[in-house]
Amino acid sequence: MNYFPTPFQTRRAFLGRVSHGVGAVALASLLEKSSSLHAASVRPAARGVVYPLPLPQKAKRVIWLTMAGGPSQFETFDPKPKLAELHGEAMPESLTRGQQLAQLQGQRLVCHAPQFPFAKFGKNQTEICSLFPHIGSVVDDICIIRSMTTDAINHDPAHMFMNTGSQIAGRPSMGAWVNYGLGSEAENLPGFVVMVSTGPGRSPQPIATRQWSSGFLPSRFQGVQLNGRGDAVHYLTNPGRVSRAQQGADVQAITALNRQHDAFVHDPEIATRIAQYEMAFQMQASVPELTDLRGEDARTLALYGCTPGDGSFAANCLLARRLAERGVRFIQLYHRDWDHHSLLKEELPLRAKEVDQACAALLTDLKQRGMLDDTLVVWTGEFGRTPMSQGNKGTVGRDHHNKSMSMWLAGGGVQRGRVYGATDELGYAAMENICTVHDLHATMLHQLGIRPDAFTVKFQGLDAKLTGVEGGGVIEGILA
Amino acid sequence: MRGGEGGGVVKAGAPKASELFIRVTMDPTDEEFMPADSKPPLTPDEVKVLEVWIAAGASETALLSSIKGAPALAAPQGPTVVLAPDWHPRALQIAQLEKTLGLRLVPRSHVPTDGLVLRTASSPGRCDDAALAQLAAVADLIVEAELARTQITDAGLTSIAAFANLRTLDLTRTAVTSAGVGKLVVLQKLQAINLTSTAVDDAGVAPLSSVASLKNVWTFDTKVSPPGPP
């Protein structure tokens, strides 16, 4: 075996290639004894690095509903009657002294009552905000966590933390980790798909594409964003006189050139490029079929309450189900404009209306098709909001908050009809069964069949993990 | 304990010089780390047992309780439920089938008797009755069959009826009919069957009531009458 680098290789590519090479040889010799299954010529992307899985999978795929901006738990899933009693009074200093706040730092801190009544839903009479009657109708299928916390209090780092386990950009997003670990199931669609929606009207913060980056993992694991409106992928159709056969011949020729070049310079990014050309060619056929909703009957469209192609969160939920059916492993839908520093009472009900029916429809649809058992659905913001009012941005709202937030999960081996954890009586901080973002990640990996503490990648001299240096604990208390 | 090419496995009295101890305590990402294949590493207590046992002379007869400093280990868990025969002896055959049929036969977990999952989501168009017929040699290993949106028909259900250890079967949006579903009653371990968006009707699912193990039957978007009020 020859390990001398050619002068055309980058140092990084050489080192990466050598370590892969040695590893592959070691692995092959180990496997000769135990099994030769690994040597089978199944498409390499189909098999992840964690193989066989240490644990049987409870969840085969994830649909992550990200409510970008940070929905208030006081107007969604955490009832706080005591906060209503103290409305307008000073927030007890014992709770807030010395704490880091985002835009309320140094301001007078005043209790702000929940702005909408809560109601009891389902067999278990679970209390959630009355703005979410549809989610209420499926509340016995979900598990609400009222004791989630996060480290970050500003949007981009908070999303980054929620997606990658680190506030600093550059780590792989969870969808990338999961596809790296488990492999991508679909041959003609990416394993990690992202869609972004916004309600009509305001123009909320943008979501940066680095939120679905593959970080230090090979870039073929990064999320691929599909558009909910117009062409799902730009320039998807061939120009008028180019046939699919011609396009295929082009891709083949380019691939042949790339392979030739790769043999010379050994750069793993060329392998990524080859894979991406081939995936793009496949997607020219698969995406039109995916987004063609003519096969969905009127009942289904009415369930979600969407018009095909309107780019709404509801339409994206329907597409999420179709992506799941087609073997996409990790689907993340962002719905923006939950950042209610002001206009809480005016704007939050609009967001609630945009997502309530769609979330319930997705759960109902997955359930009736027998897919909810092995699909993990997650609903989170990037952080929670303060029990204190914020009045320095116009009409009253709430500031960013990381000591308490509410979220829910459904399917994928998570208990149904459960409320887990609690905050103090004013909802300032999680008190009982406090959960961290690392815990959430650990739990999700565990349900996907991966041991979170053993799932590492060497990066900058560290064994980098999704669950961070300190690690996360599987939230056993919510598992079925 | 005969050792391998690299010498002995255990050097009595010297854990740190014993290959066995070195392998389970080295950097877990090292190629030589044991257990291999991402299997869970030993717990600190288990490592400690090895250490004190080797230090105390690596006796083949001494009881753990007689060795000073040995941690009390939790009682071993009950026997694992065997879902299917160990697939390892048929690994080559499995690899060959994956290659020729373009399907995937994936171990459910690292436990060799946890069975295989038959996966077709990568390209359901490739999975048809003829492909299923070729799985006879591994039929008893398959515990889950994901056949949604494949090309299979009632003829293919004859092959599936031979998957004796099958627990979960997804036939969503396939061309199977009531005439075929009856063949599946021989599957006495079947727990869940998904018939969503098929042509199956009440007469088709009726025979399934004789499968005692069956817990879930999904019939959304079929002619099967919805269940009455509970």
Contacts between the chains, C-beta under 8 A, distances in Angstrom:
chain1	res1	chain2	res2	distance
A	22	B	31	7.2
A	23	B	31	6.1
A	26	B	31	4.3
A	26	B	32	7.9
A	27	B	31	7.8
A	30	B	36	5.8
A	30	B	37	7.7
A	34	B	37	7.7
A	34	B	88	6.5
A	34	B	91	8.0
A	35	B	88	5.4
A	35	B	91	3.8
A	36	B	91	5.2
A	36	B	92	5.2
A	36	B	95	5.7
A	37	B	87	8.0
A	37	B	91	4.3
A	37	B	92	7.9
A	37	B	94	5.4
A	37	B	95	5.0
A	37	B	98	8.0
A	37	B	107	8.0
A	39	B	95	6.4
A	40	B	94	7.5
A	40	B	95	3.5
A	40	B	96	7.7
A	40	B	98	4.8
A	40	B	99	5.6
A	41	B	98	7.9
A	41	B	99	5.2
A	42	B	98	5.1
A	42	B	99	7.3
A	42	B	104	6.1
A	43	B	122	7.1
A	46	B	104	6.4
A	46	B	122	5.8
A	49	B	38	8.0
A	50	B	38	5.5
A	51	B	37	7.9
A	51	B	38	7.5
A	51	B	107	8.0
A	52	B	37	7.3
A	52	B	106	7.5
A	52	B	107	3.9
A	52	B	108	7.8
A	52	B	109	6.1
A	52	B	110	4.7
A	53	B	107	7.5
A	53	B	108	7.4
A	53	B	109	5.3
A	53	B	110	6.8
A	54	B	38	6.1
A	54	B	39	6.5
A	54	B	40	6.0
A	54	B	109	6.6
A	54	B	110	5.5
A	55	B	109	5.8
A	56	B	108	4.9
A	56	B	109	4.6
A	56	B	114	6.2
A	57	B	108	7.6
A	185	B	119	7.0
A	185	B	121	4.6
A	185	B	122	5.9
A	186	B	121	6.3
A	186	B	122	6.4
A	187	B	122	4.3
A	187	B	123	4.8
A	188	B	123	7.4
A	325	B	148	6.9
A	325	B	149	7.2
A	325	B	172	7.8
A	326	B	121	7.2
A	326	B	149	8.0
A	327	B	121	3.2
A	327	B	122	6.4
A	368	B	196	7.7
A	368	B	218	7.4
A	368	B	220	4.2
A	369	B	172	6.8
A	369	B	194	7.5
A	369	B	196	4.9
A	369	B	218	6.7
A	369	B	220	5.5
A	369	B	221	7.9
A	370	B	170	7.2
A	370	B	172	7.3
A	370	B	192	7.4
A	370	B	194	4.1
A	370	B	196	6.1
A	370	B	216	7.0
A	370	B	218	3.6
A	370	B	220	7.5
A	373	B	192	7.9
A	373	B	216	8.0
A	449	B	109	7.0
A	451	B	38	7.6
A	451	B	40	6.3
A	454	B	28	7.0
A	454	B	38	6.2
A	454	B	40	6.9
A	454	B	41	7.1
A	456	B	29	6.4
A	458	B	29	6.5
A	463	B	29	5.9
